[in-house]
Each structure stands twice: as C-alpha cells, then as structure tokens.
Amino acid sequence: MLTHLERKSSEVILENPYWQYRKDTYSLPSGKEGDYHYVHTPGSVFVIPVTDDGKLILLRQYRYLNKRESIEFIGGGIKQGQSAEVAARAELLEEAGITAKELLKIGEFNPFNGVTDEICSVFVAKGLTFGAAKPDESEEFERLEHLLMVLREMIARGEIWDGMTLAAFALYDSLNR
C-alpha cells in the first residue's frame, strides 16, 4: 500500500479571482519534510450541449498563452460556494447564450494532477434554448456545431488540442460507442 502523505502546513503565496497559488509543507515517505507548490481552485465545469438533431456545440476562441485559436466545449471555473451545476448553467448562458432543460453530470477529472487540486465536472446539456451570449470583457467566442463523428476526425487531425476538451470528449464518447 502506498504512503498517504500528511500535510503539516499550508500557505497562500498568490491569489487572484480564479485561483490560489499555494505552498504546503508535508511529510515525505522517508519522514523528512518537503514543500509542495500547487494551484488551488474551487473546481471547474465543462458542458457538452447537444442539439435536438444530435450536433455538439463547441466554441472557438483565441488562447493568449498559446497564441492560437482553440476549439473547446463550454466551461469555466466554479466560484467559491457555488455548486458545479449552477456554475455549468452560468457558463452555458454566459459563453453561448444557451439555457438547458436537462443537465446531466457524466463524470469528472483532474486536468493536471501534479500541479492543481482542481476537479472538473462534465455535464451534457439537452433541451437547448438559444439566446444572446454575455461573455466577459476578455472573452470572444464563435459557436460551432458538429456531429460526433466529425469531432472524432477533428481530434485525429489535431484541430482540437485543448486537454480539458479532450478529456470531456473522452467521457462523452465512451457513453456513445
């Protein structure tokens, strides 16, 4: 059985509205103490909206850090004290102007488990109603709709490269094979 490491202390090094950069001191398996630096968040959500005719909705947006456009499912961070479902509905409305009659959680994952304690909850949205999006000042989106088989081809060609979208897609695709 693997050793469960014990946290001795935790310190917030830097904080912004989206996450905290923390440093924990913990007991190593050898008994010595070590430092662990990581990003802490209240979590995140990804939503896979499915239209009545079976198309999946994604968004194209520019990603500053990679200096290129990215095709992604709708998603964002959970605010402190907010449930994953409330966050999913808020992101769906904000980024795509969509409300959903049905929101089903299909799984969760950690996007980078050596660097963050974040857990991303993945939802499928159905019974969609379309309105106007209300993106943040730093956001700009182009809405795309594709059939499942087209998304598989886009992934194979490297057109979809966002890791969280790929993980959410894997959860969805496993239910649709």
C-alpha atoms as an extended CHARMM CRD file, in Angstrom:
* protein
*
       177  EXT
         1         1  MET       CA              0.0000000000        0.0000000000        0.0000000000  PROA      1               0.0000000000
         2         2  LEU       CA              1.2380000000        3.4850000000       -0.8430000000  PROA      2               0.0000000000
         3         3  THR       CA              2.0290000000        6.0180000000        1.8580000000  PROA      3               0.0000000000
         4         4  HSD       CA             -0.5340000000        8.7520000000        2.3630000000  PROA      4               0.0000000000
         5         5  LEU       CA              1.3530000000       11.9920000000        2.8090000000  PROA      5               0.0000000000
         6         6  GLU       CA              0.4040000000       14.2250000000        5.7190000000  PROA      6               0.0000000000
         7         7  ARG       CA              0.1060000000       17.9990000000        5.3130000000  PROA      7               0.0000000000
         8         8  LYS       CA              1.8830000000       19.9020000000        8.0890000000  PROA      8               0.0000000000
         9         9  SER       CA              1.0340000000       23.4430000000        6.9570000000  PROA      9               0.0000000000
        10        10  SER       CA             -0.4090000000       25.3640000000        4.0100000000  PROA      10              0.0000000000
        11        11  GLU       CA              0.2980000000       28.9070000000        2.8710000000  PROA      11              0.0000000000
        12        12  VAL       CA             -1.2740000000       31.0400000000        0.1260000000  PROA      12              0.0000000000
        13        13  ILE       CA              1.5690000000       32.5930000000       -1.8970000000  PROA      13              0.0000000000
        14        14  LEU       CA             -0.5300000000       34.4170000000       -4.5200000000  PROA      14              0.0000000000
        15        15  GLU       CA             -4.2510000000       34.8170000000       -5.0690000000  PROA      15              0.0000000000
        16        16  ASN       CA             -6.4710000000       36.1680000000       -7.8400000000  PROA      16              0.0000000000
        17        17  PRO       CA            -10.2170000000       35.8900000000       -8.5320000000  PROA      17              0.0000000000
        18        18  TYR       CA             -9.7430000000       32.5000000000      -10.2430000000  PROA      18              0.0000000000
        19        19  TRP       CA             -7.2470000000       30.5150000000       -8.1740000000  PROA      19              0.0000000000
        20        20  GLN       CA             -4.6740000000       30.4660000000       -5.3790000000  PROA      20              0.0000000000
        21        21  TYR       CA             -1.0350000000       29.5120000000       -5.6910000000  PROA      21              0.0000000000
        22        22  ARG       CA             -0.2180000000       27.5810000000       -2.5050000000  PROA      22              0.0000000000
        23        23  LYS       CA              2.7800000000       26.0390000000       -0.7810000000  PROA      23              0.0000000000
        24        24  ASP       CA              2.2160000000       23.1140000000        1.5580000000  PROA      24              0.0000000000
        25        25  THR       CA              4.7680000000       21.5550000000        3.8750000000  PROA      25              0.0000000000
        26        26  TYR       CA              4.2090000000       17.8210000000        4.1730000000  PROA      26              0.0000000000
        27        27  SER       CA              5.8050000000       14.6220000000        5.4590000000  PROA      27              0.0000000000
        28        28  LEU       CA              7.7340000000       12.6510000000        2.8400000000  PROA      28              0.0000000000
        29        29  PRO       CA              7.6320000000        8.8310000000        2.9220000000  PROA      29              0.0000000000
        30        30  SER       CA             11.1770000000        8.9780000000        4.3800000000  PROA      30              0.0000000000
        31        31  GLY       CA              9.8840000000       11.0140000000        7.3500000000  PROA      31              0.0000000000
        32        32  LYS       CA             11.5690000000       14.2130000000        6.2110000000  PROA      32              0.0000000000
        33        33  GLU       CA              9.5470000000       17.3230000000        5.4020000000  PROA      33              0.0000000000
        34        34  GLY       CA              9.0840000000       18.6220000000        1.8720000000  PROA      34              0.0000000000
        35        35  ASP       CA              7.4230000000       21.5500000000        0.1170000000  PROA      35              0.0000000000
        36        36  TYR       CA              4.6900000000       21.1590000000       -2.4870000000  PROA      36              0.0000000000
        37        37  HSD       CA              3.6850000000       24.0950000000       -4.6870000000  PROA      37              0.0000000000
        38        38  TYR       CA              0.3260000000       23.9060000000       -6.4910000000  PROA      38              0.0000000000
        39        39  VAL       CA             -2.6990000000       25.7620000000       -7.8100000000  PROA      39              0.0000000000
        40        40  HSD       CA             -5.8790000000       25.5010000000       -5.7300000000  PROA      40              0.0000000000
        41        41  THR       CA             -9.3160000000       26.2210000000       -7.1980000000  PROA      41              0.0000000000
        42        42  PRO       CA            -12.9070000000       25.5850000000       -6.1200000000  PROA      42              0.0000000000
        43        43  GLY       CA            -13.1530000000       23.4360000000       -9.2830000000  PROA      43              0.0000000000
        44        44  SER       CA            -14.3530000000       23.8600000000      -12.8380000000  PROA      44              0.0000000000
        45        45  VAL       CA            -17.0530000000       22.6780000000      -15.2070000000  PROA      45              0.0000000000
        46        46  PHE       CA            -17.2860000000       21.6840000000      -18.8500000000  PROA      46              0.0000000000
        47        47  VAL       CA            -20.6290000000       21.4450000000      -20.6270000000  PROA      47              0.0000000000
        48        48  ILE       CA            -21.3160000000       19.4820000000      -23.8020000000  PROA      48              0.0000000000
        49        49  PRO       CA            -24.5010000000       20.9230000000      -25.3090000000  PROA      49              0.0000000000
        50        50  VAL       CA            -26.2980000000       18.5350000000      -27.6710000000  PROA      50              0.0000000000
        51        51  THR       CA            -28.8500000000       19.9170000000      -30.1270000000  PROA      51              0.0000000000
        52        52  ASP       CA            -32.1190000000       18.1420000000      -30.9490000000  PROA      52              0.0000000000
        53        53  ASP       CA            -30.5440000000       16.8960000000      -34.2000000000  PROA      53              0.0000000000
        54        54  GLY       CA            -27.5340000000       15.3890000000      -32.3730000000  PROA      54              0.0000000000
        55        55  LYS       CA            -24.9020000000       18.0420000000      -33.0030000000  PROA      55              0.0000000000
        56        56  LEU       CA            -22.4570000000       19.0070000000      -30.2650000000  PROA      56              0.0000000000
        57        57  ILE       CA            -21.8100000000       22.6830000000      -29.6450000000  PROA      57              0.0000000000
        58        58  LEU       CA            -18.2890000000       23.9640000000      -29.1130000000  PROA      58              0.0000000000
        59        59  LEU       CA            -16.7030000000       27.3970000000      -29.0680000000  PROA      59              0.0000000000
        60        60  ARG       CA            -13.7140000000       28.7020000000      -30.9900000000  PROA      60              0.0000000000
        61        61  GLN       CA            -11.6970000000       31.2310000000      -29.0350000000  PROA      61              0.0000000000
        62        62  TYR       CA             -8.2330000000       32.7200000000      -29.0110000000  PROA      62              0.0000000000
        63        63  ARG       CA             -5.9600000000       31.4200000000      -26.2700000000  PROA      63              0.0000000000
        64        64  TYR       CA             -3.4540000000       34.0670000000      -25.2060000000  PROA      64              0.0000000000
        65        65  LEU       CA             -0.8400000000       31.7350000000      -23.6870000000  PROA      65              0.0000000000
        66        66  ASN       CA             -0.6150000000       29.5390000000      -26.7850000000  PROA      66              0.0000000000
        67        67  LYS       CA             -1.0370000000       32.4280000000      -29.2430000000  PROA      67              0.0000000000
        68        68  ARG       CA             -3.5950000000       30.4690000000      -31.2980000000  PROA      68              0.0000000000
        69        69  GLU       CA             -7.2580000000       29.6770000000      -31.6440000000  PROA      69              0.0000000000
        70        70  SER       CA             -8.7100000000       26.7330000000      -29.7750000000  PROA      70              0.0000000000
        71        71  ILE       CA            -11.9420000000       24.7650000000      -30.2400000000  PROA      71              0.0000000000
        72        72  GLU       CA            -13.4130000000       23.8770000000      -26.8510000000  PROA      72              0.0000000000
        73        73  PHE       CA            -16.5540000000       22.8250000000      -25.0670000000  PROA      73              0.0000000000
        74        74  ILE       CA            -18.1860000000       25.4710000000      -22.8960000000  PROA      74              0.0000000000
        75        75  GLY       CA            -16.5990000000       25.7510000000      -19.4930000000  PROA      75              0.0000000000
        76        76  GLY       CA            -15.1610000000       27.7670000000      -16.7070000000  PROA      76              0.0000000000
        77        77  GLY       CA            -14.3660000000       27.9680000000      -13.0340000000  PROA      77              0.0000000000
        78        78  ILE       CA            -16.6640000000       27.3250000000      -10.1170000000  PROA      78              0.0000000000
        79        79  LYS       CA            -16.9720000000       30.3540000000       -7.8740000000  PROA      79              0.0000000000
        80        80  GLN       CA            -16.4790000000       29.9220000000       -4.1190000000  PROA      80              0.0000000000
        81        81  GLY       CA            -19.6360000000       28.4380000000       -2.5850000000  PROA      81              0.0000000000
        82        82  GLN       CA            -21.2230000000       27.6840000000       -5.9800000000  PROA      82              0.0000000000
        83        83  SER       CA            -22.3500000000       24.1820000000       -6.9610000000  PROA      83              0.0000000000
        84        84  ALA       CA            -20.9990000000       22.5720000000      -10.1200000000  PROA      84              0.0000000000
        85        85  GLU       CA            -24.4760000000       22.5080000000      -11.6910000000  PROA      85              0.0000000000
        86        86  VAL       CA            -25.0700000000       26.2230000000      -11.0210000000  PROA      86              0.0000000000
        87        87  ALA       CA            -21.6260000000       27.0080000000      -12.4830000000  PROA      87              0.0000000000
        88        88  ALA       CA            -22.3610000000       24.8590000000      -15.5630000000  PROA      88              0.0000000000
        89        89  ARG       CA            -25.6550000000       26.6540000000      -16.2100000000  PROA      89              0.0000000000
        90        90  ALA       CA            -23.9800000000       30.0520000000      -15.7280000000  PROA      90              0.0000000000
        91        91  GLU       CA            -21.1230000000       29.2420000000      -18.1510000000  PROA      91              0.0000000000
        92        92  LEU       CA            -23.5720000000       27.8850000000      -20.7300000000  PROA      92              0.0000000000
        93        93  LEU       CA            -25.5390000000       31.1320000000      -20.6470000000  PROA      93              0.0000000000
        94        94  GLU       CA            -22.5250000000       33.4610000000      -20.4240000000  PROA      94              0.0000000000
        95        95  GLU       CA            -20.3710000000       31.9120000000      -23.1520000000  PROA      95              0.0000000000
        96        96  ALA       CA            -23.0030000000       30.6560000000      -25.6050000000  PROA      96              0.0000000000
        97        97  GLY       CA            -26.3470000000       32.2310000000      -24.6570000000  PROA      97              0.0000000000
        98        98  ILE       CA            -27.8110000000       28.7730000000      -24.0580000000  PROA      98              0.0000000000
        99        99  THR       CA            -30.2190000000       27.5460000000      -21.4090000000  PROA      99              0.0000000000
       100       100  ALA       CA            -30.8700000000       23.8210000000      -20.9930000000  PROA      100             0.0000000000
       101       101  LYS       CA            -33.9120000000       21.9370000000      -19.7330000000  PROA      101             0.0000000000
       102       102  GLU       CA            -31.7420000000       18.9270000000      -18.8920000000  PROA      102             0.0000000000
       103       103  LEU       CA            -28.2470000000       18.9350000000      -17.4140000000  PROA      103             0.0000000000
       104       104  LEU       CA            -26.7190000000       15.5230000000      -16.7030000000  PROA      104             0.0000000000
       105       105  LYS       CA            -23.3530000000       15.0510000000      -14.9820000000  PROA      105             0.0000000000
       106       106  ILE       CA            -21.3920000000       12.3440000000      -16.8130000000  PROA      106             0.0000000000
       107       107  GLY       CA            -18.1130000000       12.3920000000      -14.9050000000  PROA      107             0.0000000000
       108       108  GLU       CA            -15.2030000000       14.3750000000      -13.5790000000  PROA      108             0.0000000000
       109       109  PHE       CA            -11.4340000000       14.5730000000      -13.9160000000  PROA      109             0.0000000000
       110       110  ASN       CA             -8.3910000000       16.4590000000      -12.6850000000  PROA      110             0.0000000000
       111       111  PRO       CA             -6.8480000000       18.4530000000      -15.5680000000  PROA      111             0.0000000000
       112       112  PHE       CA             -3.2380000000       18.3340000000      -14.2870000000  PROA      112             0.0000000000
       113       113  ASN       CA             -2.9580000000       16.3310000000      -11.0700000000  PROA      113             0.0000000000
       114       114  GLY       CA              0.6530000000       17.1530000000      -10.2750000000  PROA      114             0.0000000000
       115       115  VAL       CA              0.0240000000       20.8940000000      -10.4690000000  PROA      115             0.0000000000
       116       116  THR       CA             -3.5480000000       21.5190000000       -9.3180000000  PROA      116             0.0000000000
       117       117  ASP       CA             -6.1500000000       20.0510000000       -6.9640000000  PROA      117             0.0000000000
       118       118  GLU       CA             -8.8990000000       21.2020000000       -9.3500000000  PROA      118             0.0000000000
       119       119  ILE       CA            -11.6920000000       18.7820000000      -10.1970000000  PROA      119             0.0000000000
       120       120  CYS       CA            -13.6030000000       19.4460000000      -13.4130000000  PROA      120             0.0000000000
       121       121  SER       CA            -17.2130000000       18.2220000000      -13.5420000000  PROA      121             0.0000000000
       122       122  VAL       CA            -18.5020000000       17.3690000000      -17.0250000000  PROA      122             0.0000000000
       123       123  PHE       CA            -22.1550000000       17.8050000000      -17.9740000000  PROA      123             0.0000000000
       124       124  VAL       CA            -24.2720000000       17.0640000000      -21.0340000000  PROA      124             0.0000000000
       125       125  ALA       CA            -26.9300000000       19.6940000000      -21.7630000000  PROA      125             0.0000000000
       126       126  LYS       CA            -30.0990000000       18.9160000000      -23.7330000000  PROA      126             0.0000000000
       127       127  GLY       CA            -33.3810000000       20.6760000000      -24.4460000000  PROA      127             0.0000000000
       128       128  LEU       CA            -31.4940000000       23.7840000000      -25.5110000000  PROA      128             0.0000000000
       129       129  THR       CA            -32.8860000000       27.2900000000      -25.9100000000  PROA      129             0.0000000000
       130       130  PHE       CA            -30.7030000000       29.8290000000      -27.6830000000  PROA      130             0.0000000000
       131       131  GLY       CA            -30.3140000000       33.4830000000      -26.7600000000  PROA      131             0.0000000000
       132       132  ALA       CA            -27.5590000000       36.0890000000      -26.6280000000  PROA      132             0.0000000000
       133       133  ALA       CA            -24.2210000000       35.2530000000      -25.0330000000  PROA      133             0.0000000000
       134       134  LYS       CA            -22.8170000000       37.5400000000      -22.3220000000  PROA      134             0.0000000000
       135       135  PRO       CA            -19.0490000000       36.9370000000      -22.4020000000  PROA      135             0.0000000000
       136       136  ASP       CA            -16.5970000000       38.6150000000      -20.0540000000  PROA      136             0.0000000000
       137       137  GLU       CA            -14.6570000000       41.5770000000      -21.4320000000  PROA      137             0.0000000000
       138       138  SER       CA            -11.6370000000       39.3420000000      -22.1530000000  PROA      138             0.0000000000
       139       139  GLU       CA            -13.6660000000       36.6920000000      -23.9960000000  PROA      139             0.0000000000
       140       140  GLU       CA            -14.7480000000       36.3640000000      -27.6220000000  PROA      140             0.0000000000
       141       141  PHE       CA            -16.3950000000       33.2260000000      -28.9730000000  PROA      141             0.0000000000
       142       142  GLU       CA            -17.5180000000       31.7210000000      -32.2650000000  PROA      142             0.0000000000
       143       143  ARG       CA            -20.1470000000       28.9880000000      -31.8170000000  PROA      143             0.0000000000
       144       144  LEU       CA            -19.6360000000       25.7520000000      -33.7910000000  PROA      144             0.0000000000
       145       145  GLU       CA            -21.9300000000       22.7290000000      -34.1870000000  PROA      145             0.0000000000
       146       146  HSD       CA            -20.6030000000       19.3290000000      -35.2850000000  PROA      146             0.0000000000
       147       147  LEU       CA            -21.7410000000       15.7320000000      -35.3230000000  PROA      147             0.0000000000
       148       148  LEU       CA            -19.8910000000       13.2940000000      -33.0600000000  PROA      148             0.0000000000
       149       149  MET       CA            -18.0940000000       11.5960000000      -35.9700000000  PROA      149             0.0000000000
       150       150  VAL       CA            -16.8450000000       14.9760000000      -37.2380000000  PROA      150             0.0000000000
       151       151  LEU       CA            -15.4020000000       15.7750000000      -33.8020000000  PROA      151             0.0000000000
       152       152  ARG       CA            -13.5810000000       12.4380000000      -33.7800000000  PROA      152             0.0000000000
       153       153  GLU       CA            -11.9990000000       13.3790000000      -37.1290000000  PROA      153             0.0000000000
       154       154  MET       CA            -11.0810000000       16.8920000000      -35.9020000000  PROA      154             0.0000000000
       155       155  ILE       CA             -9.3720000000       15.3740000000      -32.8570000000  PROA      155             0.0000000000
       156       156  ALA       CA             -7.4780000000       12.8870000000      -35.0320000000  PROA      156             0.0000000000
       157       157  ARG       CA             -6.2310000000       15.7650000000      -37.2320000000  PROA      157             0.0000000000
       158       158  GLY       CA             -5.1210000000       17.7820000000      -34.1770000000  PROA      158             0.0000000000
       159       159  GLU       CA             -7.6660000000       20.5570000000      -34.7750000000  PROA      159             0.0000000000
       160       160  ILE       CA             -8.9500000000       20.1140000000      -31.2290000000  PROA      160             0.0000000000
       161       161  TRP       CA             -5.9640000000       20.2670000000      -28.8960000000  PROA      161             0.0000000000
       162       162  ASP       CA             -7.3230000000       21.6260000000      -25.5920000000  PROA      162             0.0000000000
       163       163  GLY       CA             -6.7010000000       18.9760000000      -22.9210000000  PROA      163             0.0000000000
       164       164  MET       CA             -9.8600000000       19.6460000000      -20.9230000000  PROA      164             0.0000000000
       165       165  THR       CA            -11.9890000000       19.4210000000      -24.0650000000  PROA      165             0.0000000000
       166       166  LEU       CA            -10.2700000000       16.1540000000      -24.9920000000  PROA      166             0.0000000000
       167       167  ALA       CA            -10.9270000000       14.7140000000      -21.5160000000  PROA      167             0.0000000000
       168       168  ALA       CA            -14.5840000000       15.8310000000      -21.5540000000  PROA      168             0.0000000000
       169       169  PHE       CA            -14.9760000000       14.3950000000      -25.0540000000  PROA      169             0.0000000000
       170       170  ALA       CA            -13.5000000000       11.0590000000      -23.9240000000  PROA      170             0.0000000000
       171       171  LEU       CA            -16.1210000000       10.8320000000      -21.1580000000  PROA      171             0.0000000000
       172       172  TYR       CA            -18.9280000000       11.7000000000      -23.6000000000  PROA      172             0.0000000000
       173       173  ASP       CA            -17.6490000000        9.4480000000      -26.3770000000  PROA      173             0.0000000000
       174       174  SER       CA            -17.3810000000        6.4630000000      -24.0090000000  PROA      174             0.0000000000
       175       175  LEU       CA            -21.1440000000        6.7500000000      -23.4440000000  PROA      175             0.0000000000
       176       176  ASN       CA            -21.8790000000        6.9270000000      -27.1820000000  PROA      176             0.0000000000
       177       177  ARG       CA            -19.9350000000        3.9910000000      -28.6220000000  PROA      177             0.0000000000
